[in-house]
Amino acid sequence: MSDSGESPLKELLVKEAQLNELLLRDLLKPFISIEESSGSLIPTENFDKLTVKQKIVVVCLAQKAKLILKLSSSEKLRPKEIERILNVKGSTVRPQLKRLREGGIVQSDKEGYWVPNASLYKAKNLLLGGKK
């Protein structure tokens, strides 16, 4: 205990939602912007340097951001939506989604794919660490 009677461990307390939003912003900012009124994704020049696997993660993270910003009603994306956004064939997208799911970066159900909050740091490692 400190002199004030508060535990020094109190410095470790955070609000998960705020922490996730800060991390999400930092992950997305180098690669993509979101148009304010339509929610359309606007890639930066850095986006083009990413692998397809990394681009899928960015698109899924952007969908999470759109939900938080109330520009979407769901953070889940179907493979067809990802294909359309990236303008990449399903034969390229689907195997990468499978690898991302196996690596614990995305989850899926009948409604689509998403990056769970618990996997944000895995997504960060993939985006900053390379192709993995």
N, CA, C and O atoms as CSV, one atom per row, in Angstrom:
chain,resi,resn,atom,element,x,y,z
A,1,MET,N,N,0.833,-1.190,0.000
A,1,MET,CA,C,0.000,0.000,0.000
A,1,MET,C,C,0.874,1.248,0.000
A,1,MET,O,O,1.930,1.291,0.631
A,2,SER,N,N,0.412,2.250,-0.715
A,2,SER,CA,C,1.119,3.525,-0.721
A,2,SER,C,C,0.675,4.350,0.478
A,2,SER,O,O,-0.192,3.939,1.250
A,3,ASP,N,N,1.287,5.522,0.619
A,3,ASP,CA,C,0.937,6.414,1.726
A,3,ASP,C,C,-0.526,6.833,1.669
A,3,ASP,O,O,-1.142,7.093,2.703
A,4,SER,N,N,-1.079,6.898,0.468
A,4,SER,CA,C,-2.473,7.328,0.329
A,4,SER,C,C,-3.447,6.195,0.635
A,4,SER,O,O,-4.660,6.406,0.656
A,5,GLY,N,N,-2.923,4.995,0.873
A,5,GLY,CA,C,-3.794,3.872,1.178
A,5,GLY,C,C,-4.235,3.094,-0.042
A,5,GLY,O,O,-4.917,2.077,0.085
A,6,GLU,N,N,-3.848,3.565,-1.252
A,6,GLU,CA,C,-4.226,2.860,-2.477
A,6,GLU,C,C,-3.134,1.886,-2.877
A,6,GLU,O,O,-1.947,2.164,-2.707
A,7,SER,N,N,-3.525,0.789,-3.387
A,7,SER,CA,C,-2.579,-0.220,-3.849
A,7,SER,C,C,-1.881,0.275,-5.118
A,7,SER,O,O,-2.532,0.852,-5.988
A,8,PRO,N,N,-0.574,0.061,-5.236
A,8,PRO,CA,C,0.132,0.414,-6.464
A,8,PRO,C,C,-0.360,-0.418,-7.659
A,8,PRO,O,O,-0.129,-0.063,-8.815
A,9,LEU,N,N,-1.030,-1.512,-7.361
A,9,LEU,CA,C,-1.578,-2.345,-8.438
A,9,LEU,C,C,-2.722,-1.659,-9.171
A,9,LEU,O,O,-3.108,-2.078,-10.262
A,10,LYS,N,N,-3.256,-0.616,-8.578
A,10,LYS,CA,C,-4.362,0.109,-9.200
A,10,LYS,C,C,-3.975,0.671,-10.564
A,10,LYS,O,O,-4.831,0.901,-11.418
A,11,GLU,N,N,-2.672,0.889,-10.758
A,11,GLU,CA,C,-2.185,1.380,-12.057
A,11,GLU,C,C,-2.462,0.382,-13.175
A,11,GLU,O,O,-2.474,0.755,-14.348
A,12,LEU,N,N,-2.680,-0.864,-12.827
A,12,LEU,CA,C,-2.937,-1.903,-13.830
A,12,LEU,C,C,-4.379,-1.921,-14.312
A,12,LEU,O,O,-4.690,-2.569,-15.312
A,13,LEU,N,N,-5.257,-1.223,-13.618
A,13,LEU,CA,C,-6.674,-1.244,-13.972
A,13,LEU,C,C,-6.937,-0.392,-15.211
A,13,LEU,O,O,-6.511,0.760,-15.299
A,14,VAL,N,N,-7.646,-0.984,-16.157
A,14,VAL,CA,C,-8.018,-0.288,-17.392
A,14,VAL,C,C,-9.462,-0.626,-17.732
A,14,VAL,O,O,-10.033,-1.581,-17.205
A,15,LYS,N,N,-10.026,0.153,-18.599
A,15,LYS,CA,C,-11.343,-0.172,-19.153
A,15,LYS,C,C,-11.091,-0.924,-20.453
A,15,LYS,O,O,-10.513,-0.381,-21.394
A,16,GLU,N,N,-11.530,-2.175,-20.495
A,16,GLU,CA,C,-11.242,-3.034,-21.645
A,16,GLU,C,C,-11.702,-2.410,-22.961
A,16,GLU,O,O,-10.969,-2.452,-23.950
A,17,ALA,N,N,-12.892,-1.839,-22.988
A,17,ALA,CA,C,-13.408,-1.268,-24.235
A,17,ALA,C,C,-12.498,-0.151,-24.737
A,17,ALA,O,O,-12.203,-0.073,-25.929
A,18,GLN,N,N,-12.056,0.706,-23.830
A,18,GLN,CA,C,-11.186,1.810,-24.236
A,18,GLN,C,C,-9.836,1.282,-24.718
A,18,GLN,O,O,-9.302,1.757,-25.721
A,19,LEU,N,N,-9.294,0.314,-24.014
A,19,LEU,CA,C,-8.025,-0.290,-24.410
A,19,LEU,C,C,-8.137,-0.921,-25.791
A,19,LEU,O,O,-7.248,-0.751,-26.624
A,20,ASN,N,N,-9.225,-1.649,-26.041
A,20,ASN,CA,C,-9.446,-2.284,-27.340
A,20,ASN,C,C,-9.587,-1.247,-28.448
A,20,ASN,O,O,-9.053,-1.431,-29.542
A,21,GLU,N,N,-10.298,-0.165,-28.175
A,21,GLU,CA,C,-10.482,0.873,-29.191
A,21,GLU,C,C,-9.169,1.560,-29.528
A,21,GLU,O,O,-8.911,1.855,-30.694
A,22,LEU,N,N,-8.341,1.818,-28.535
A,22,LEU,CA,C,-7.031,2.431,-28.792
A,22,LEU,C,C,-6.164,1.504,-29.634
A,22,LEU,O,O,-5.523,1.947,-30.587
A,23,LEU,N,N,-6.142,0.235,-29.289
A,23,LEU,CA,C,-5.366,-0.741,-30.046
A,23,LEU,C,C,-5.907,-0.866,-31.471
A,23,LEU,O,O,-5.132,-0.905,-32.427
A,24,LEU,N,N,-7.209,-0.927,-31.613
A,24,LEU,CA,C,-7.841,-1.027,-32.930
A,24,LEU,C,C,-7.471,0.175,-33.802
A,24,LEU,O,O,-7.123,0.015,-34.972
A,25,ARG,N,N,-7.547,1.373,-33.229
A,25,ARG,CA,C,-7.169,2.580,-33.972
A,25,ARG,C,C,-5.722,2.499,-34.430
A,25,ARG,O,O,-5.414,2.778,-35.589
A,26,ASP,N,N,-4.831,2.115,-33.514
A,26,ASP,CA,C,-3.417,2.049,-33.855
A,26,ASP,C,C,-3.122,0.997,-34.919
A,26,ASP,O,O,-2.229,1.180,-35.746
A,27,LEU,N,N,-3.866,-0.097,-34.899
A,27,LEU,CA,C,-3.681,-1.148,-35.905
A,27,LEU,C,C,-4.171,-0.717,-37.285
A,27,LEU,O,O,-3.535,-1.018,-38.295
A,28,LEU,N,N,-5.293,-0.018,-37.326
A,28,LEU,CA,C,-5.913,0.332,-38.605
A,28,LEU,C,C,-5.325,1.571,-39.269
A,28,LEU,O,O,-5.234,1.636,-40.495
A,29,LYS,N,N,-4.931,2.538,-38.478
A,29,LYS,CA,C,-4.541,3.843,-39.019
A,29,LYS,C,C,-3.496,3.789,-40.138
A,29,LYS,O,O,-3.628,4.538,-41.106
A,30,PRO,N,N,-2.469,2.942,-40.055
A,30,PRO,CA,C,-1.494,2.920,-41.159
A,30,PRO,C,C,-2.046,2.335,-42.463
A,30,PRO,O,O,-1.469,2.552,-43.529
A,31,PHE,N,N,-3.143,1.606,-42.386
A,31,PHE,CA,C,-3.590,0.838,-43.543
A,31,PHE,C,C,-4.914,1.265,-44.154
A,31,PHE,O,O,-5.152,1.038,-45.341
A,32,ILE,N,N,-5.782,1.884,-43.351
A,32,ILE,CA,C,-7.133,2.117,-43.858
A,32,ILE,C,C,-7.802,3.254,-43.105
A,32,ILE,O,O,-7.538,3.483,-41.925
A,33,SER,N,N,-8.671,3.958,-43.812
A,33,SER,CA,C,-9.559,4.952,-43.199
A,33,SER,C,C,-10.984,4.504,-43.484
A,33,SER,O,O,-11.231,3.691,-44.374
A,34,ILE,N,N,-11.913,5.048,-42.713
A,34,ILE,CA,C,-13.322,4.709,-42.898
A,34,ILE,C,C,-14.077,5.993,-43.225
A,34,ILE,O,O,-14.043,6.958,-42.461
A,35,GLU,N,N,-14.752,5.993,-44.358
A,35,GLU,CA,C,-15.509,7.175,-44.770
A,35,GLU,C,C,-16.642,7.397,-43.777
A,35,GLU,O,O,-17.395,6.475,-43.465
A,36,GLU,N,N,-16.755,8.613,-43.289
A,36,GLU,CA,C,-17.640,8.928,-42.166
A,36,GLU,C,C,-19.117,8.683,-42.426
A,36,GLU,O,O,-19.812,8.181,-41.542
A,37,SER,N,N,-19.614,9.015,-43.589
A,37,SER,CA,C,-21.057,8.881,-43.809
A,37,SER,C,C,-21.463,7.526,-44.375
A,37,SER,O,O,-22.528,7.010,-44.036
A,38,SER,N,N,-20.625,6.942,-45.235
A,38,SER,CA,C,-21.004,5.678,-45.878
A,38,SER,C,C,-20.407,4.453,-45.187
A,38,SER,O,O,-20.925,3.346,-45.333
A,39,GLY,N,N,-19.330,4.643,-44.443
A,39,GLY,CA,C,-18.648,3.504,-43.842
A,39,GLY,C,C,-17.737,2.775,-44.815
A,39,GLY,O,O,-17.185,1.725,-44.485
A,40,SER,N,N,-17.576,3.323,-46.010
A,40,SER,CA,C,-16.697,2.689,-46.996
A,40,SER,C,C,-15.253,2.713,-46.511
A,40,SER,O,O,-14.820,3.656,-45.849
A,41,LEU,N,N,-14.522,1.668,-46.850
A,41,LEU,CA,C,-13.118,1.584,-46.464
A,41,LEU,C,C,-12.260,2.255,-47.521
A,41,LEU,O,O,-12.448,2.044,-48.719
A,42,ILE,N,N,-11.313,3.068,-47.061
A,42,ILE,CA,C,-10.408,3.776,-47.955
A,42,ILE,C,C,-8.990,3.325,-47.618
A,42,ILE,O,O,-8.422,3.742,-46.609
A,43,PRO,N,N,-8.418,2.464,-48.474
A,43,PRO,CA,C,-7.079,1.955,-48.177
A,43,PRO,C,C,-6.002,3.023,-48.363
A,43,PRO,O,O,-6.128,3.900,-49.218
A,44,THR,N,N,-4.952,2.943,-47.563
A,44,THR,CA,C,-3.795,3.808,-47.725
A,44,THR,C,C,-2.801,3.088,-48.637
A,44,THR,O,O,-3.023,1.939,-49.020
A,45,GLU,N,N,-1.715,3.763,-48.980
A,45,GLU,CA,C,-0.717,3.113,-49.832
A,45,GLU,C,C,-0.058,1.938,-49.113
A,45,GLU,O,O,0.418,1.008,-49.763
A,46,ASN,N,N,-0.024,1.968,-47.783
A,46,ASN,CA,C,0.538,0.845,-47.022
A,46,ASN,C,C,-0.311,-0.416,-47.134
A,46,ASN,O,O,0.204,-1.528,-47.012
A,47,PHE,N,N,-1.594,-0.248,-47.363
A,47,PHE,CA,C,-2.499,-1.394,-47.489
A,47,PHE,C,C,-2.068,-2.287,-48.641
A,47,PHE,O,O,-2.104,-3.512,-48.528
A,48,ASP,N,N,-1.660,-1.681,-49.746
A,48,ASP,CA,C,-1.268,-2.451,-50.924
A,48,ASP,C,C,-0.014,-3.289,-50.697
A,48,ASP,O,O,0.238,-4.238,-51.439
A,49,LYS,N,N,0.771,-2.949,-49.683
A,49,LYS,CA,C,2.005,-3.685,-49.386
A,49,LYS,C,C,1.744,-4.941,-48.547
A,49,LYS,O,O,2.643,-5.759,-48.352
A,50,LEU,N,N,0.510,-5.087,-48.055
A,50,LEU,CA,C,0.165,-6.224,-47.198
A,50,LEU,C,C,-0.087,-7.481,-48.016
A,50,LEU,O,O,-0.428,-7.411,-49.197
A,51,THR,N,N,0.085,-8.629,-47.375
A,51,THR,CA,C,-0.292,-9.903,-47.992
A,51,THR,C,C,-1.824,-10.005,-47.954
A,51,THR,O,O,-2.480,-9.241,-47.245
A,52,VAL,N,N,-2.381,-10.932,-48.705
A,52,VAL,CA,C,-3.830,-11.138,-48.684
A,52,VAL,C,C,-4.289,-11.480,-47.268
A,52,VAL,O,O,-5.321,-10.991,-46.809
A,53,LYS,N,N,-3.532,-12.306,-46.592
A,53,LYS,CA,C,-3.866,-12.703,-45.222
A,53,LYS,C,C,-3.940,-11.465,-44.319
A,53,LYS,O,O,-4.883,-11.326,-43.539
A,54,GLN,N,N,-2.968,-10.582,-44.419
A,54,GLN,CA,C,-2.953,-9.363,-43.623
A,54,GLN,C,C,-4.111,-8.436,-44.016
A,54,GLN,O,O,-4.726,-7.807,-43.155
A,55,LYS,N,N,-4.400,-8.358,-45.302
A,55,LYS,CA,C,-5.514,-7.511,-45.765
A,55,LYS,C,C,-6.839,-8.005,-45.194
A,55,LYS,O,O,-7.688,-7.202,-44.807
A,56,ILE,N,N,-7.018,-9.314,-45.139
A,56,ILE,CA,C,-8.238,-9.878,-44.559
A,56,ILE,C,C,-8.360,-9.455,-43.106
A,56,ILE,O,O,-9.443,-9.075,-42.661
A,57,VAL,N,N,-7.266,-9.517,-42.364
A,57,VAL,CA,C,-7.291,-9.104,-40.956
A,57,VAL,C,C,-7.649,-7.629,-40.846
A,57,VAL,O,O,-8.454,-7.259,-39.991
A,58,VAL,N,N,-7.076,-6.787,-41.683
A,58,VAL,CA,C,-7.388,-5.349,-41.650
A,58,VAL,C,C,-8.866,-5.116,-41.936
A,58,VAL,O,O,-9.505,-4.308,-41.261
A,59,VAL,N,N,-9.413,-5.807,-42.919
A,59,VAL,CA,C,-10.830,-5.646,-43.262
A,59,VAL,C,C,-11.714,-6.102,-42.102
A,59,VAL,O,O,-12.714,-5.453,-41.794
A,60,CYS,N,N,-11.358,-7.200,-41.465
A,60,CYS,CA,C,-12.131,-7.677,-40.311
A,60,CYS,C,C,-12.025,-6.706,-39.132
A,60,CYS,O,O,-13.010,-6.468,-38.433
A,61,LEU,N,N,-10.853,-6.157,-38.916
A,61,LEU,CA,C,-10.683,-5.166,-37.844
A,61,LEU,C,C,-11.460,-3.894,-38.152
A,61,LEU,O,O,-12.049,-3.285,-37.259
A,62,ALA,N,N,-11.458,-3.498,-39.420
A,62,ALA,CA,C,-12.217,-2.308,-39.817
A,62,ALA,C,C,-13.710,-2.527,-39.597
A,62,ALA,O,O,-14.425,-1.601,-39.216
A,63,GLN,N,N,-14.178,-3.740,-39.833
A,63,GLN,CA,C,-15.590,-4.051,-39.599
A,63,GLN,C,C,-15.910,-3.929,-38.114
A,63,GLN,O,O,-16.987,-3.456,-37.752
A,64,LYS,N,N,-14.989,-4.348,-37.253
A,64,LYS,CA,C,-15.155,-4.207,-35.803
A,64,LYS,C,C,-15.242,-2.717,-35.446
A,64,LYS,O,O,-16.075,-2.312,-34.635
A,65,ALA,N,N,-14.371,-1.911,-36.061
A,65,ALA,CA,C,-14.385,-0.464,-35.813
A,65,ALA,C,C,-15.706,0.148,-36.289
A,65,ALA,O,O,-16.274,1.011,-35.619
A,66,LYS,N,N,-16.186,-0.301,-37.444
A,66,LYS,CA,C,-17.461,0.217,-37.963
A,66,LYS,C,C,-18.609,-0.094,-37.010
A,66,LYS,O,O,-19.512,0.726,-36.843
A,67,LEU,N,N,-18.586,-1.253,-36.391
A,67,LEU,CA,C,-19.620,-1.592,-35.413
A,67,LEU,C,C,-19.553,-0.645,-34.217
A,67,LEU,O,O,-20.579,-0.129,-33.775
A,68,ILE,N,N,-18.358,-0.418,-33.698
A,68,ILE,CA,C,-18.177,0.486,-32.557
A,68,ILE,C,C,-18.629,1.898,-32.907
A,68,ILE,O,O,-19.211,2.596,-32.076
A,69,LEU,N,N,-18.356,2.318,-34.149
A,69,LEU,CA,C,-18.729,3.662,-34.610
A,69,LEU,C,C,-20.189,3.748,-35.066
A,69,LEU,O,O,-20.648,4.797,-35.520
A,70,LYS,N,N,-20.905,2.635,-34.940
A,70,LYS,CA,C,-22.309,2.551,-35.339
A,70,LYS,C,C,-22.512,2.796,-36.844
A,70,LYS,O,O,-23.509,3.377,-37.271
A,71,LEU,N,N,-21.534,2.332,-37.626
A,71,LEU,CA,C,-21.634,2.395,-39.082
A,71,LEU,C,C,-22.006,1.036,-39.662
A,71,LEU,O,O,-22.150,0.878,-40.874
A,72,SER,N,N,-22.160,0.053,-38.766
A,72,SER,CA,C,-22.558,-1.294,-39.162
A,72,SER,C,C,-23.319,-1.919,-38.000
A,72,SER,O,O,-23.160,-1.519,-36.847
A,73,SER,N,N,-24.143,-2.898,-38.324
A,73,SER,CA,C,-24.906,-3.575,-37.278
A,73,SER,C,C,-24.256,-4.887,-36.831
A,73,SER,O,O,-24.755,-5.554,-35.925
A,74,SER,N,N,-23.133,-5.255,-37.475
A,74,SER,CA,C,-22.454,-6.506,-37.120
A,74,SER,C,C,-20.962,-6.379,-37.368
A,74,SER,O,O,-20.535,-5.663,-38.274
A,75,GLU,N,N,-20.167,-7.077,-36.562
A,75,GLU,CA,C,-18.730,-7.092,-36.820
A,75,GLU,C,C,-18.344,-8.290,-37.694
A,75,GLU,O,O,-17.177,-8.443,-38.053
A,76,LYS,N,N,-19.310,-9.128,-38.032
A,76,LYS,CA,C,-19.031,-10.336,-38.805
A,76,LYS,C,C,-19.122,-10.057,-40.307
A,76,LYS,O,O,-19.983,-9.311,-40.775
A,77,LEU,N,N,-18.210,-10.677,-41.035
A,77,LEU,CA,C,-18.191,-10.567,-42.496
A,77,LEU,C,C,-18.218,-11.963,-43.108
A,77,LEU,O,O,-17.500,-12.860,-42.667
A,78,ARG,N,N,-19.040,-12.130,-44.112
A,78,ARG,CA,C,-19.066,-13.387,-44.855
A,78,ARG,C,C,-17.898,-13.390,-45.850
A,78,ARG,O,O,-17.441,-12.327,-46.272
A,79,PRO,N,N,-17.420,-14.569,-46.222
A,79,PRO,CA,C,-16.318,-14.626,-47.185
A,79,PRO,C,C,-16.599,-13.837,-48.470
A,79,PRO,O,O,-15.702,-13.188,-49.007
A,80,LYS,N,N,-17.827,-13.893,-48.956
A,80,LYS,CA,C,-18.183,-13.164,-50.186
A,80,LYS,C,C,-17.986,-11.649,-50.008
A,80,LYS,O,O,-17.551,-10.961,-50.931
A,81,GLU,N,N,-18.312,-11.142,-48.813
A,81,GLU,CA,C,-18.120,-9.711,-48.543
A,81,GLU,C,C,-16.638,-9.357,-48.540
A,81,GLU,O,O,-16.242,-8.317,-49.067
A,82,ILE,N,N,-15.830,-10.212,-47.952
A,82,ILE,CA,C,-14.386,-9.979,-47.919
A,82,ILE,C,C,-13.824,-10.008,-49.338
A,82,ILE,O,O,-12.997,-9.171,-49.702
A,83,GLU,N,N,-14.274,-10.969,-50.132
A,83,GLU,CA,C,-13.853,-11.059,-51.538
A,83,GLU,C,C,-14.191,-9.770,-52.272
A,83,GLU,O,O,-13.364,-9.238,-53.013
A,84,ARG,N,N,-15.408,-9.266,-52.068
A,84,ARG,CA,C,-15.849,-8.046,-52.747
A,84,ARG,C,C,-15.020,-6.844,-52.312
A,84,ARG,O,O,-14.569,-6.062,-53.149
A,85,ILE,N,N,-14.819,-6.697,-51.014
A,85,ILE,CA,C,-14.063,-5.557,-50.487
A,85,ILE,C,C,-12.633,-5.564,-51.023
A,85,ILE,O,O,-12.104,-4.524,-51.415
A,86,LEU,N,N,-12.015,-6.741,-51.038
A,86,LEU,CA,C,-10.621,-6.850,-51.465
A,86,LEU,C,C,-10.474,-7.018,-52.972
A,86,LEU,O,O,-9.376,-6.891,-53.514
A,87,ASN,N,N,-11.582,-7.304,-53.642
A,87,ASN,CA,C,-11.560,-7.592,-55.075
A,87,ASN,C,C,-10.593,-8.756,-55.364
A,87,ASN,O,O,-9.754,-8.694,-56.263
A,88,VAL,N,N,-10.751,-9.804,-54.567
A,88,VAL,CA,C,-9.915,-11.005,-54.673
A,88,VAL,C,C,-10.851,-12.207,-54.760
A,88,VAL,O,O,-11.914,-12.218,-54.138
A,89,LYS,N,N,-10.459,-13.208,-55.523
A,89,LYS,CA,C,-11.281,-14.401,-55.707
A,89,LYS,C,C,-11.399,-15.217,-54.421
A,89,LYS,O,O,-10.510,-15.207,-53.570
A,90,GLY,N,N,-12.520,-15.920,-54.310
A,90,GLY,CA,C,-12.759,-16.782,-53.165
A,90,GLY,C,C,-11.721,-17.866,-53.005
A,90,GLY,O,O,-11.419,-18.278,-51.886
A,91,SER,N,N,-11.165,-18.338,-54.122
A,91,SER,CA,C,-10.149,-19.385,-54.054
A,91,SER,C,C,-8.869,-18.881,-53.395
A,91,SER,O,O,-8.021,-19.675,-52.989
A,92,THR,N,N,-8.731,-17.573,-53.290
A,92,THR,CA,C,-7.599,-16.971,-52.590
A,92,THR,C,C,-7.980,-16.646,-51.147
A,92,THR,O,O,-7.194,-16.876,-50.228
A,93,VAL,N,N,-9.180,-16.113,-50.949
A,93,VAL,CA,C,-9.622,-15.645,-49.628
A,93,VAL,C,C,-9.909,-16.806,-48.678
A,93,VAL,O,O,-9.459,-16.792,-47.533
A,94,ARG,N,N,-10.639,-17.790,-49.133
A,94,ARG,CA,C,-11.102,-18.864,-48.234
A,94,ARG,C,C,-9.966,-19.658,-47.572
A,94,ARG,O,O,-10.047,-19.921,-46.372
A,95,PRO,N,N,-8.916,-20.050,-48.299
A,95,PRO,CA,C,-7.818,-20.751,-47.619
A,95,PRO,C,C,-7.134,-19.866,-46.555
A,95,PRO,O,O,-6.700,-20.360,-45.515
A,96,GLN,N,N,-7.048,-18.572,-46.829
A,96,GLN,CA,C,-6.432,-17.663,-45.855
A,96,GLN,C,C,-7.317,-17.525,-44.612
A,96,GLN,O,O,-6.809,-17.467,-43.491
A,97,LEU,N,N,-8.621,-17.474,-44.807
A,97,LEU,CA,C,-9.541,-17.427,-43.666
A,97,LEU,C,C,-9.378,-18.678,-42.803
A,97,LEU,O,O,-9.389,-18.606,-41.574
A,98,LYS,N,N,-9.227,-19.812,-43.461
A,98,LYS,CA,C,-9.034,-21.063,-42.721
A,98,LYS,C,C,-7.751,-21.003,-41.891
A,98,LYS,O,O,-7.741,-21.402,-40.726
A,99,ARG,N,N,-6.670,-20.505,-42.494
A,99,ARG,CA,C,-5.394,-20.396,-41.769
A,99,ARG,C,C,-5.507,-19.413,-40.601
A,99,ARG,O,O,-4.975,-19.660,-39.519
A,100,LEU,N,N,-6.198,-18.308,-40.828
A,100,LEU,CA,C,-6.389,-17.313,-39.762
A,100,LEU,C,C,-7.211,-17.897,-38.614
A,100,LEU,O,O,-6.934,-17.638,-37.443
A,101,ARG,N,N,-8.218,-18.682,-38.964
A,101,ARG,CA,C,-9.034,-19.323,-37.923
A,101,ARG,C,C,-8.201,-20.342,-37.151
A,101,ARG,O,O,-8.263,-20.391,-35.923
A,102,GLU,N,N,-7.429,-21.149,-37.858
A,102,GLU,CA,C,-6.567,-22.146,-37.206
A,102,GLU,C,C,-5.520,-21.481,-36.316
A,102,GLU,O,O,-5.121,-22.045,-35.298
A,103,GLY,N,N,-5.074,-20.280,-36.698
A,103,GLY,CA,C,-4.089,-19.546,-35.915
A,103,GLY,C,C,-4.695,-18.759,-34.762
A,103,GLY,O,O,-3.980,-18.105,-34.003
A,104,GLY,N,N,-6.013,-18.826,-34.636
A,104,GLY,CA,C,-6.679,-18.152,-33.529
A,104,GLY,C,C,-6.829,-16.652,-33.696
A,104,GLY,O,O,-7.114,-15.947,-32.728
A,105,ILE,N,N,-6.642,-16.155,-34.906
A,105,ILE,CA,C,-6.780,-14.713,-35.131
A,105,ILE,C,C,-8.226,-14.352,-35.438
A,105,ILE,O,O,-8.718,-13.326,-34.969
A,106,VAL,N,N,-8.909,-15.174,-36.212
A,106,VAL,CA,C,-10.332,-14.940,-36.473
A,106,VAL,C,C,-11.142,-16.115,-35.943
A,106,VAL,O,O,-10.633,-17.220,-35.755
A,107,GLN,N,N,-12.402,-15.842,-35.713
A,107,GLN,CA,C,-13.369,-16.885,-35.386
A,107,GLN,C,C,-14.456,-16.825,-36.451
A,107,GLN,O,O,-14.577,-15.842,-37.182
A,108,SER,N,N,-15.238,-17.885,-36.524
A,108,SER,CA,C,-16.317,-17.898,-37.506
A,108,SER,C,C,-17.510,-18.664,-36.964
A,108,SER,O,O,-17.389,-19.531,-36.098
A,109,ASP,N,N,-18.662,-18.312,-37.506
A,109,ASP,CA,C,-19.885,-19.069,-37.294
A,109,ASP,C,C,-20.706,-18.922,-38.571
A,109,ASP,O,O,-20.193,-18.446,-39.583
A,110,LYS,N,N,-21.956,-19.319,-38.534
A,110,LYS,CA,C,-22.759,-19.279,-39.767
A,110,LYS,C,C,-22.978,-17.864,-40.297
A,110,LYS,O,O,-23.329,-17.690,-41.464
A,111,GLU,N,N,-22.775,-16.856,-39.455
A,111,GLU,CA,C,-22.982,-15.468,-39.875
A,111,GLU,C,C,-21.735,-14.838,-40.487
A,111,GLU,O,O,-21.838,-13.824,-41.177
A,112,GLY,N,N,-20.556,-15.419,-40.247
A,112,GLY,CA,C,-19.354,-14.859,-40.850
A,112,GLY,C,C,-18.124,-14.965,-39.977
A,112,GLY,O,O,-18.076,-15.734,-39.017
A,113,TYR,N,N,-17.130,-14.169,-40.337
A,113,TYR,CA,C,-15.832,-14.161,-39.671
A,113,TYR,C,C,-15.639,-12.838,-38.948
A,113,TYR,O,O,-16.136,-11.798,-39.379
A,114,TRP,N,N,-14.893,-12.898,-37.817
A,114,TRP,CA,C,-14.575,-11.688,-37.067
A,114,TRP,C,C,-13.318,-11.920,-36.245
A,114,TRP,O,O,-12.917,-13.060,-36.007
A,115,VAL,N,N,-12.697,-10.821,-35.810
A,115,VAL,CA,C,-11.545,-10.894,-34.914
A,115,VAL,C,C,-12.071,-10.636,-33.503
A,115,VAL,O,O,-12.514,-9.527,-33.205
A,116,PRO,N,N,-12.026,-11.646,-32.634
A,116,PRO,CA,C,-12.479,-11.422,-31.258
A,116,PRO,C,C,-11.511,-10.504,-30.514
A,116,PRO,O,O,-10.328,-10.441,-30.847
A,117,ASN,N,N,-12.013,-9.802,-29.516
A,117,ASN,CA,C,-11.172,-8.885,-28.746
A,117,ASN,C,C,-9.940,-9.577,-28.176
A,117,ASN,O,O,-8.861,-8.986,-28.123
A,118,ALA,N,N,-10.095,-10.809,-27.756
A,118,ALA,CA,C,-8.971,-11.541,-27.169
A,118,ALA,C,C,-7.861,-11.822,-28.181
A,118,ALA,O,O,-6.754,-12.197,-27.794
A,119,SER,N,N,-8.145,-11.646,-29.469
A,119,SER,CA,C,-7.154,-11.918,-30.513
A,119,SER,C,C,-6.549,-10.656,-31.122
A,119,SER,O,O,-5.816,-10.736,-32.108
A,120,LEU,N,N,-6.845,-9.500,-30.551
A,120,LEU,CA,C,-6.325,-8.250,-31.120
A,120,LEU,C,C,-4.799,-8.219,-31.136
A,120,LEU,O,O,-4.203,-7.721,-32.091
A,121,TYR,N,N,-4.164,-8.739,-30.100
A,121,TYR,CA,C,-2.697,-8.737,-30.081
A,121,TYR,C,C,-2.113,-9.746,-31.074
A,121,TYR,O,O,-1.031,-9.525,-31.617
A,122,LYS,N,N,-2.821,-10.847,-31.310
A,122,LYS,CA,C,-2.387,-11.779,-32.357
A,122,LYS,C,C,-2.473,-11.095,-33.715
A,122,LYS,O,O,-1.586,-11.254,-34.555
A,123,ALA,N,N,-3.546,-10.332,-33.929
A,123,ALA,CA,C,-3.707,-9.595,-35.175
A,123,ALA,C,C,-2.585,-8.568,-35.318
A,123,ALA,O,O,-2.031,-8.389,-36.403
A,124,LYS,N,N,-2.259,-7.906,-34.227
A,124,LYS,CA,C,-1.171,-6.920,-34.242
A,124,LYS,C,C,0.141,-7.587,-34.651
A,124,LYS,O,O,0.872,-7.062,-35.491
A,125,ASN,N,N,0.435,-8.737,-34.059
A,125,ASN,CA,C,1.671,-9.455,-34.392
A,125,ASN,C,C,1.724,-9.838,-35.869
A,125,ASN,O,O,2.778,-9.763,-36.501
A,126,LEU,N,N,0.588,-10.246,-36.408
A,126,LEU,CA,C,0.543,-10.604,-37.823
A,126,LEU,C,C,0.781,-9.375,-38.701
A,126,LEU,O,O,1.537,-9.439,-39.670
A,127,LEU,N,N,0.137,-8.264,-38.361
A,127,LEU,CA,C,0.265,-7.053,-39.182
A,127,LEU,C,C,1.643,-6.425,-39.074
A,127,LEU,O,O,2.167,-5.910,-40.063
A,128,LEU,N,N,2.230,-6.458,-37.903
A,128,LEU,CA,C,3.524,-5.821,-37.708
A,128,LEU,C,C,4.693,-6.769,-37.920
A,128,LEU,O,O,5.813,-6.345,-38.204
A,129,GLY,N,N,4.410,-8.074,-37.775
A,129,GLY,CA,C,5.486,-9.045,-37.833
A,129,GLY,C,C,5.700,-9.682,-39.189
A,129,GLY,O,O,6.670,-10.416,-39.381
A,130,GLY,N,N,4.832,-9.421,-40.112
A,130,GLY,CA,C,5.041,-9.994,-41.438
A,130,GLY,C,C,4.036,-11.055,-41.805
A,130,GLY,O,O,2.901,-11.042,-41.328
A,131,LYS,N,N,4.449,-11.966,-42.644
A,131,LYS,CA,C,3.538,-12.903,-43.313
A,131,LYS,C,C,3.023,-14.007,-42.434
A,131,LYS,O,O,1.873,-14.407,-42.618
A,132,LYS,N,N,3.758,-14.525,-41.510
A,132,LYS,CA,C,3.388,-15.604,-40.579
A,132,LYS,C,C,2.140,-16.375,-40.941
A,132,LYS,O,O,1.752,-17.295,-40.222
